[in-house]
Amino acid sequence: MESEVRDRRQAAGLSQAALGAALGVSRQTINAIETGRYDPSLILAVRLARFFGSTIEEVFHIEDND
């Protein structure tokens, strides 16, 4: 699943560690989401979307084969 997490985080001027701390997850989790190695839980996806003032669909691009 592709996401805009990296672009939105960088636009907000946040480090991976700062975003992780704001969401209650590790920097490694944010890195894994940004690189596509980890698909977040629904709860974390909602938290990320709300953090950026967006919907899940705006932050995460879900393809049929995902």
PDB file of N, CA, C and O in Angstrom, chain B, residues numbered from 101:
ATOM      1  N   MET B 101       0.854  -1.166   0.000  1.00  0.00           N
ATOM      2  CA  MET B 101       0.000   0.000   0.000  1.00  0.00           C
ATOM      3  C   MET B 101       0.903   1.233   0.000  1.00  0.00           C
ATOM      4  O   MET B 101       1.784   1.372   0.848  1.00  0.00           O
ATOM      5  N   GLU B 102       0.672   2.105  -0.945  1.00  0.00           N
ATOM      6  CA  GLU B 102       1.433   3.348  -0.998  1.00  0.00           C
ATOM      7  C   GLU B 102       0.795   4.370  -0.069  1.00  0.00           C
ATOM      8  O   GLU B 102      -0.409   4.351   0.187  1.00  0.00           O
ATOM      9  N   SER B 103       1.650   5.266   0.427  1.00  0.00           N
ATOM     10  CA  SER B 103       1.114   6.311   1.298  1.00  0.00           C
ATOM     11  C   SER B 103       1.818   7.629   1.029  1.00  0.00           C
ATOM     12  O   SER B 103       2.871   7.685   0.394  1.00  0.00           O
ATOM     13  N   GLU B 104       1.208   8.673   1.528  1.00  0.00           N
ATOM     14  CA  GLU B 104       1.787  10.012   1.450  1.00  0.00           C
ATOM     15  C   GLU B 104       2.346  10.434   2.808  1.00  0.00           C
ATOM     16  O   GLU B 104       2.563  11.622   3.051  1.00  0.00           O
ATOM     17  N   VAL B 105       2.576   9.472   3.682  1.00  0.00           N
ATOM     18  CA  VAL B 105       3.030   9.795   5.035  1.00  0.00           C
ATOM     19  C   VAL B 105       4.344  10.566   4.991  1.00  0.00           C
ATOM     20  O   VAL B 105       4.471  11.596   5.652  1.00  0.00           O
ATOM     21  N   ARG B 106       5.319  10.089   4.227  1.00  0.00           N
ATOM     22  CA  ARG B 106       6.620  10.771   4.171  1.00  0.00           C
ATOM     23  C   ARG B 106       6.459  12.208   3.681  1.00  0.00           C
ATOM     24  O   ARG B 106       6.985  13.136   4.294  1.00  0.00           O
ATOM     25  N   ASP B 107       5.738  12.391   2.583  1.00  0.00           N
ATOM     26  CA  ASP B 107       5.564  13.739   2.026  1.00  0.00           C
ATOM     27  C   ASP B 107       4.871  14.667   3.018  1.00  0.00           C
ATOM     28  O   ASP B 107       5.283  15.814   3.193  1.00  0.00           O
ATOM     29  N   ARG B 108       3.833  14.177   3.659  1.00  0.00           N
ATOM     30  CA  ARG B 108       3.090  15.003   4.616  1.00  0.00           C
ATOM     31  C   ARG B 108       3.926  15.292   5.862  1.00  0.00           C
ATOM     32  O   ARG B 108       3.880  16.396   6.404  1.00  0.00           O
ATOM     33  N   ARG B 109       4.687  14.300   6.311  1.00  0.00           N
ATOM     34  CA  ARG B 109       5.551  14.500   7.486  1.00  0.00           C
ATOM     35  C   ARG B 109       6.618  15.548   7.183  1.00  0.00           C
ATOM     36  O   ARG B 109       6.853  16.458   7.978  1.00  0.00           O
ATOM     37  N   GLN B 110       7.259  15.410   6.028  1.00  0.00           N
ATOM     38  CA  GLN B 110       8.301  16.369   5.661  1.00  0.00           C
ATOM     39  C   GLN B 110       7.725  17.769   5.461  1.00  0.00           C
ATOM     40  O   GLN B 110       8.351  18.755   5.852  1.00  0.00           O
ATOM     41  N   ALA B 111       6.553  17.865   4.864  1.00  0.00           N
ATOM     42  CA  ALA B 111       5.908  19.171   4.673  1.00  0.00           C
ATOM     43  C   ALA B 111       5.593  19.829   6.010  1.00  0.00           C
ATOM     44  O   ALA B 111       5.596  21.054   6.128  1.00  0.00           O
ATOM     45  N   ALA B 112       5.321  18.997   7.020  1.00  0.00           N
ATOM     46  CA  ALA B 112       5.032  19.518   8.362  1.00  0.00           C
ATOM     47  C   ALA B 112       6.311  19.812   9.144  1.00  0.00           C
ATOM     48  O   ALA B 112       6.253  20.330  10.260  1.00  0.00           O
ATOM     49  N   GLY B 113       7.471  19.482   8.559  1.00  0.00           N
ATOM     50  CA  GLY B 113       8.745  19.749   9.220  1.00  0.00           C
ATOM     51  C   GLY B 113       9.025  18.828  10.396  1.00  0.00           C
ATOM     52  O   GLY B 113       9.713  19.213  11.341  1.00  0.00           O
ATOM     53  N   LEU B 114       8.494  17.614  10.341  1.00  0.00           N
ATOM     54  CA  LEU B 114       8.655  16.670  11.448  1.00  0.00           C
ATOM     55  C   LEU B 114       9.646  15.570  11.101  1.00  0.00           C
ATOM     56  O   LEU B 114       9.747  15.149   9.948  1.00  0.00           O
ATOM     57  N   SER B 115      10.366  15.117  12.099  1.00  0.00           N
ATOM     58  CA  SER B 115      11.202  13.933  11.937  1.00  0.00           C
ATOM     59  C   SER B 115      10.321  12.700  12.109  1.00  0.00           C
ATOM     60  O   SER B 115       9.194  12.791  12.595  1.00  0.00           O
ATOM     61  N   GLN B 116      10.845  11.555  11.707  1.00  0.00           N
ATOM     62  CA  GLN B 116      10.109  10.310  11.934  1.00  0.00           C
ATOM     63  C   GLN B 116       9.893  10.099  13.427  1.00  0.00           C
ATOM     64  O   GLN B 116       8.826   9.650  13.847  1.00  0.00           O
ATOM     65  N   ALA B 117      10.903  10.421  14.224  1.00  0.00           N
ATOM     66  CA  ALA B 117      10.793  10.247  15.678  1.00  0.00           C
ATOM     67  C   ALA B 117       9.709  11.149  16.260  1.00  0.00           C
ATOM     68  O   ALA B 117       8.947  10.720  17.127  1.00  0.00           O
ATOM     69  N   ALA B 118       9.635  12.389  15.794  1.00  0.00           N
ATOM     70  CA  ALA B 118       8.628  13.324  16.313  1.00  0.00           C
ATOM     71  C   ALA B 118       7.218  12.870  15.941  1.00  0.00           C
ATOM     72  O   ALA B 118       6.308  12.934  16.767  1.00  0.00           O
ATOM     73  N   LEU B 119       7.036  12.416  14.712  1.00  0.00           N
ATOM     74  CA  LEU B 119       5.715  11.927  14.303  1.00  0.00           C
ATOM     75  C   LEU B 119       5.351  10.680  15.095  1.00  0.00           C
ATOM     76  O   LEU B 119       4.221  10.539  15.562  1.00  0.00           O
ATOM     77  N   GLY B 120       6.306   9.786  15.243  1.00  0.00           N
ATOM     78  CA  GLY B 120       6.053   8.581  16.027  1.00  0.00           C
ATOM     79  C   GLY B 120       5.654   8.908  17.454  1.00  0.00           C
ATOM     80  O   GLY B 120       4.716   8.321  17.994  1.00  0.00           O
ATOM     81  N   ALA B 121       6.364   9.846  18.066  1.00  0.00           N
ATOM     82  CA  ALA B 121       6.052  10.238  19.445  1.00  0.00           C
ATOM     83  C   ALA B 121       4.648  10.831  19.542  1.00  0.00           C
ATOM     84  O   ALA B 121       3.922  10.563  20.499  1.00  0.00           O
ATOM     85  N   ALA B 122       4.271  11.629  18.560  1.00  0.00           N
ATOM     86  CA  ALA B 122       2.937  12.242  18.569  1.00  0.00           C
ATOM     87  C   ALA B 122       1.833  11.194  18.440  1.00  0.00           C
ATOM     88  O   ALA B 122       0.713  11.400  18.908  1.00  0.00           O
ATOM     89  N   LEU B 123       2.157  10.072  17.802  1.00  0.00           N
ATOM     90  CA  LEU B 123       1.155   9.029  17.560  1.00  0.00           C
ATOM     91  C   LEU B 123       1.285   7.840  18.500  1.00  0.00           C
ATOM     92  O   LEU B 123       0.457   6.930  18.479  1.00  0.00           O
ATOM     93  N   GLY B 124       2.328   7.852  19.327  1.00  0.00           N
ATOM     94  CA  GLY B 124       2.519   6.755  20.269  1.00  0.00           C
ATOM     95  C   GLY B 124       3.120   5.507  19.662  1.00  0.00           C
ATOM     96  O   GLY B 124       2.888   4.402  20.153  1.00  0.00           O
ATOM     97  N   VAL B 125       3.902   5.674  18.582  1.00  0.00           N
ATOM     98  CA  VAL B 125       4.595   4.547  17.955  1.00  0.00           C
ATOM     99  C   VAL B 125       6.069   4.902  17.795  1.00  0.00           C
ATOM    100  O   VAL B 125       6.462   6.049  18.006  1.00  0.00           O
ATOM    101  N   SER B 126       6.873   3.929  17.426  1.00  0.00           N
ATOM    102  CA  SER B 126       8.308   4.160  17.288  1.00  0.00           C
ATOM    103  C   SER B 126       8.659   4.811  15.954  1.00  0.00           C
ATOM    104  O   SER B 126       7.870   4.808  15.009  1.00  0.00           O
ATOM    105  N   ARG B 127       9.863   5.368  15.908  1.00  0.00           N
ATOM    106  CA  ARG B 127      10.398   5.909  14.657  1.00  0.00           C
ATOM    107  C   ARG B 127      10.481   4.799  13.615  1.00  0.00           C
ATOM    108  O   ARG B 127      10.238   5.030  12.431  1.00  0.00           O
ATOM    109  N   GLN B 128      10.824   3.597  14.061  1.00  0.00           N
ATOM    110  CA  GLN B 128      10.947   2.467  13.147  1.00  0.00           C
ATOM    111  C   GLN B 128       9.603   2.127  12.496  1.00  0.00           C
ATOM    112  O   GLN B 128       9.555   1.743  11.327  1.00  0.00           O
ATOM    113  N   THR B 129       8.525   2.268  13.250  1.00  0.00           N
ATOM    114  CA  THR B 129       7.195   2.016  12.686  1.00  0.00           C
ATOM    115  C   THR B 129       6.880   3.035  11.601  1.00  0.00           C
ATOM    116  O   THR B 129       6.371   2.678  10.539  1.00  0.00           O
ATOM    117  N   ILE B 130       7.179   4.295  11.863  1.00  0.00           N
ATOM    118  CA  ILE B 130       6.945   5.340  10.855  1.00  0.00           C
ATOM    119  C   ILE B 130       7.786   5.061   9.620  1.00  0.00           C
ATOM    120  O   ILE B 130       7.295   5.179   8.498  1.00  0.00           O
ATOM    121  N   ASN B 131       9.043   4.692   9.811  1.00  0.00           N
ATOM    122  CA  ASN B 131       9.921   4.370   8.687  1.00  0.00           C
ATOM    123  C   ASN B 131       9.362   3.208   7.877  1.00  0.00           C
ATOM    124  O   ASN B 131       9.356   3.257   6.647  1.00  0.00           O
ATOM    125  N   ALA B 132       8.896   2.170   8.550  1.00  0.00           N
ATOM    126  CA  ALA B 132       8.356   0.998   7.852  1.00  0.00           C
ATOM    127  C   ALA B 132       7.098   1.347   7.057  1.00  0.00           C
ATOM    128  O   ALA B 132       6.894   0.816   5.966  1.00  0.00           O
ATOM    129  N   ILE B 133       6.259   2.225   7.585  1.00  0.00           N
ATOM    130  CA  ILE B 133       5.064   2.666   6.858  1.00  0.00           C
ATOM    131  C   ILE B 133       5.482   3.466   5.629  1.00  0.00           C
ATOM    132  O   ILE B 133       4.951   3.262   4.537  1.00  0.00           O
ATOM    133  N   GLU B 134       6.434   4.375   5.811  1.00  0.00           N
ATOM    134  CA  GLU B 134       6.877   5.227   4.704  1.00  0.00           C
ATOM    135  C   GLU B 134       7.523   4.433   3.578  1.00  0.00           C
ATOM    136  O   GLU B 134       7.386   4.796   2.410  1.00  0.00           O
ATOM    137  N   THR B 135       8.219   3.363   3.910  1.00  0.00           N
ATOM    138  CA  THR B 135       8.904   2.568   2.887  1.00  0.00           C
ATOM    139  C   THR B 135       8.044   1.428   2.350  1.00  0.00           C
ATOM    140  O   THR B 135       8.483   0.674   1.482  1.00  0.00           O
ATOM    141  N   GLY B 136       6.821   1.300   2.863  1.00  0.00           N
ATOM    142  CA  GLY B 136       5.914   0.283   2.369  1.00  0.00           C
ATOM    143  C   GLY B 136       6.159  -1.115   2.900  1.00  0.00           C
ATOM    144  O   GLY B 136       5.585  -2.077   2.392  1.00  0.00           O
ATOM    145  N   ARG B 137       7.004  -1.245   3.917  1.00  0.00           N
ATOM    146  CA  ARG B 137       7.271  -2.564   4.496  1.00  0.00           C
ATOM    147  C   ARG B 137       6.227  -2.964   5.525  1.00  0.00           C
ATOM    148  O   ARG B 137       6.172  -4.123   5.933  1.00  0.00           O
ATOM    149  N   TYR B 138       5.399  -2.019   5.947  1.00  0.00           N
ATOM    150  CA  TYR B 138       4.408  -2.282   6.990  1.00  0.00           C
ATOM    151  C   TYR B 138       3.133  -1.526   6.672  1.00  0.00           C
ATOM    152  O   TYR B 138       3.155  -0.316   6.448  1.00  0.00           O
ATOM    153  N   ASP B 139       2.028  -2.242   6.654  1.00  0.00           N
ATOM    154  CA  ASP B 139       0.714  -1.609   6.506  1.00  0.00           C
ATOM    155  C   ASP B 139       0.170  -1.368   7.909  1.00  0.00           C
ATOM    156  O   ASP B 139       0.029  -2.312   8.687  1.00  0.00           O
ATOM    157  N   PRO B 140      -0.135  -0.122   8.241  1.00  0.00           N
ATOM    158  CA  PRO B 140      -0.597   0.172   9.601  1.00  0.00           C
ATOM    159  C   PRO B 140      -1.963  -0.443   9.887  1.00  0.00           C
ATOM    160  O   PRO B 140      -2.747  -0.714   8.979  1.00  0.00           O
ATOM    161  N   SER B 141      -2.221  -0.652  11.163  1.00  0.00           N
ATOM    162  CA  SER B 141      -3.553  -1.090  11.578  1.00  0.00           C
ATOM    163  C   SER B 141      -4.550   0.010  11.218  1.00  0.00           C
ATOM    164  O   SER B 141      -4.168   1.151  10.959  1.00  0.00           O
ATOM    165  N   LEU B 142      -5.808  -0.345  11.208  1.00  0.00           N
ATOM    166  CA  LEU B 142      -6.845   0.647  10.914  1.00  0.00           C
ATOM    167  C   LEU B 142      -6.792   1.792  11.915  1.00  0.00           C
ATOM    168  O   LEU B 142      -6.942   2.954  11.540  1.00  0.00           O
ATOM    169  N   ILE B 143      -6.581   1.473  13.173  1.00  0.00           N
ATOM    170  CA  ILE B 143      -6.517   2.509  14.211  1.00  0.00           C
ATOM    171  C   ILE B 143      -5.363   3.466  13.952  1.00  0.00           C
ATOM    172  O   ILE B 143      -5.533   4.681  14.051  1.00  0.00           O
ATOM    173  N   LEU B 144      -4.185   2.931  13.619  1.00  0.00           N
ATOM    174  CA  LEU B 144      -3.035   3.790  13.353  1.00  0.00           C
ATOM    175  C   LEU B 144      -3.245   4.596  12.073  1.00  0.00           C
ATOM    176  O   LEU B 144      -2.863   5.764  12.012  1.00  0.00           O
ATOM    177  N   ALA B 145      -3.840   3.994  11.064  1.00  0.00           N
ATOM    178  CA  ALA B 145      -4.118   4.722   9.823  1.00  0.00           C
ATOM    179  C   ALA B 145      -5.061   5.896  10.086  1.00  0.00           C
ATOM    180  O   ALA B 145      -4.877   6.982   9.535  1.00  0.00           O
ATOM    181  N   VAL B 146      -6.064   5.676  10.925  1.00  0.00           N
ATOM    182  CA  VAL B 146      -6.987   6.759  11.290  1.00  0.00           C
ATOM    183  C   VAL B 146      -6.237   7.846  12.047  1.00  0.00           C
ATOM    184  O   VAL B 146      -6.435   9.032  11.780  1.00  0.00           O
ATOM    185  N   ARG B 147      -5.380   7.460  12.987  1.00  0.00           N
ATOM    186  CA  ARG B 147      -4.605   8.451  13.746  1.00  0.00           C
ATOM    187  C   ARG B 147      -3.717   9.280  12.824  1.00  0.00           C
ATOM    188  O   ARG B 147      -3.634  10.501  12.960  1.00  0.00           O
ATOM    189  N   LEU B 148      -3.054   8.607  11.883  1.00  0.00           N
ATOM    190  CA  LEU B 148      -2.199   9.325  10.934  1.00  0.00           C
ATOM    191  C   LEU B 148      -3.017  10.306  10.104  1.00  0.00           C
ATOM    192  O   LEU B 148      -2.632  11.466   9.951  1.00  0.00           O
ATOM    193  N   ALA B 149      -4.131   9.850   9.574  1.00  0.00           N
ATOM    194  CA  ALA B 149      -4.971  10.720   8.750  1.00  0.00           C
ATOM    195  C   ALA B 149      -5.461  11.922   9.549  1.00  0.00           C
ATOM    196  O   ALA B 149      -5.400  13.055   9.071  1.00  0.00           O
ATOM    197  N   ARG B 150      -5.944  11.679  10.756  1.00  0.00           N
ATOM    198  CA  ARG B 150      -6.429  12.787  11.595  1.00  0.00           C
ATOM    199  C   ARG B 150      -5.306  13.746  11.948  1.00  0.00           C
ATOM    200  O   ARG B 150      -5.509  14.960  11.976  1.00  0.00           O
ATOM    201  N   PHE B 151      -4.125  13.208  12.217  1.00  0.00           N
ATOM    202  CA  PHE B 151      -2.984  14.056  12.557  1.00  0.00           C
ATOM    203  C   PHE B 151      -2.722  15.061  11.433  1.00  0.00           C
ATOM    204  O   PHE B 151      -2.425  16.228  11.687  1.00  0.00           O
ATOM    205  N   PHE B 152      -2.836  14.591  10.196  1.00  0.00           N
ATOM    206  CA  PHE B 152      -2.574  15.450   9.043  1.00  0.00           C
ATOM    207  C   PHE B 152      -3.825  16.176   8.549  1.00  0.00           C
ATOM    208  O   PHE B 152      -3.780  16.854   7.523  1.00  0.00           O
ATOM    209  N   GLY B 153      -4.937  16.040   9.268  1.00  0.00           N
ATOM    210  CA  GLY B 153      -6.170  16.717   8.878  1.00  0.00           C
ATOM    211  C   GLY B 153      -6.734  16.204   7.571  1.00  0.00           C
ATOM    212  O   GLY B 153      -7.296  16.964   6.782  1.00  0.00           O
ATOM    213  N   SER B 154      -6.580  14.909   7.346  1.00  0.00           N
ATOM    214  CA  SER B 154      -6.992  14.297   6.086  1.00  0.00           C
ATOM    215  C   SER B 154      -7.822  13.049   6.347  1.00  0.00           C
ATOM    216  O   SER B 154      -8.021  12.638   7.490  1.00  0.00           O
ATOM    217  N   THR B 155      -8.297  12.461   5.264  1.00  0.00           N
ATOM    218  CA  THR B 155      -8.975  11.172   5.359  1.00  0.00           C
ATOM    219  C   THR B 155      -7.960  10.062   5.104  1.00  0.00           C
ATOM    220  O   THR B 155      -6.873  10.306   4.581  1.00  0.00           O
ATOM    221  N   ILE B 156      -8.327   8.852   5.478  1.00  0.00           N
ATOM    222  CA  ILE B 156      -7.450   7.707   5.209  1.00  0.00           C
ATOM    223  C   ILE B 156      -7.193   7.591   3.709  1.00  0.00           C
ATOM    224  O   ILE B 156      -6.067   7.324   3.289  1.00  0.00           O
ATOM    225  N   GLU B 157      -8.228   7.790   2.909  1.00  0.00           N
ATOM    226  CA  GLU B 157      -8.086   7.663   1.454  1.00  0.00           C
ATOM    227  C   GLU B 157      -7.120   8.688   0.872  1.00  0.00           C
ATOM    228  O   GLU B 157      -6.482   8.426  -0.148  1.00  0.00           O
ATOM    229  N   GLU B 158      -7.006   9.853   1.507  1.00  0.00           N
ATOM    230  CA  GLU B 158      -6.071  10.872   1.022  1.00  0.00           C
ATOM    231  C   GLU B 158      -4.633  10.540   1.388  1.00  0.00           C
ATOM    232  O   GLU B 158      -3.709  10.917   0.667  1.00  0.00           O
ATOM    233  N   VAL B 159      -4.432   9.846   2.489  1.00  0.00           N
ATOM    234  CA  VAL B 159      -3.082   9.532   2.963  1.00  0.00           C
ATOM    235  C   VAL B 159      -2.584   8.196   2.417  1.00  0.00           C
ATOM    236  O   VAL B 159      -1.403   8.051   2.102  1.00  0.00           O
ATOM    237  N   PHE B 160      -3.484   7.224   2.304  1.00  0.00           N
ATOM    238  CA  PHE B 160      -3.107   5.883   1.853  1.00  0.00           C
ATOM    239  C   PHE B 160      -3.802   5.558   0.543  1.00  0.00           C
ATOM    240  O   PHE B 160      -5.005   5.771   0.394  1.00  0.00           O
ATOM    241  N   HIS B 161      -3.031   5.039  -0.406  1.00  0.00           N
ATOM    242  CA  HIS B 161      -3.559   4.670  -1.718  1.00  0.00           C
ATOM    243  C   HIS B 161      -3.650   3.153  -1.775  1.00  0.00           C
ATOM    244  O   HIS B 161      -2.646   2.459  -1.931  1.00  0.00           O
ATOM    245  N   ILE B 162      -4.861   2.659  -1.648  1.00  0.00           N
ATOM    246  CA  ILE B 162      -5.087   1.224  -1.598  1.00  0.00           C
ATOM    247  C   ILE B 162      -5.424   0.727  -2.998  1.00  0.00           C
ATOM    248  O   ILE B 162      -6.363   1.202  -3.637  1.00  0.00           O
ATOM    249  N   GLU B 163      -4.636  -0.241  -3.459  1.00  0.00           N
ATOM    250  CA  GLU B 163      -4.877  -0.834  -4.770  1.00  0.00           C
ATOM    251  C   GLU B 163      -5.644  -2.138  -4.599  1.00  0.00           C
ATOM    252  O   GLU B 163      -5.618  -2.740  -3.526  1.00  0.00           O
ATOM    253  N   ASP B 164      -6.312  -2.567  -5.630  1.00  0.00           N
ATOM    254  CA  ASP B 164      -7.116  -3.788  -5.564  1.00  0.00           C
ATOM    255  C   ASP B 164      -6.301  -5.009  -5.165  1.00  0.00           C
ATOM    256  O   ASP B 164      -6.825  -5.905  -4.502  1.00  0.00           O
ATOM    257  N   ASN B 165      -5.035  -5.064  -5.552  1.00  0.00           N
ATOM    258  CA  ASN B 165      -4.216  -6.234  -5.239  1.00  0.00           C
ATOM    259  C   ASN B 165      -3.539  -6.133  -3.880  1.00  0.00           C
ATOM    260  O   ASN B 165      -2.780  -7.027  -3.507  1.00  0.00           O
ATOM    261  N   ASP B 166      -3.797  -5.062  -3.132  1.00  0.00           N
ATOM    262  CA  ASP B 166      -3.243  -4.941  -1.775  1.00  0.00           C
ATOM    263  C   ASP B 166      -4.118  -5.752  -0.879  1.00  0.00           C
ATOM    264  O   ASP B 166      -3.872  -5.822   0.325  1.00  0.00           O
TER     265      ASP B 166
END
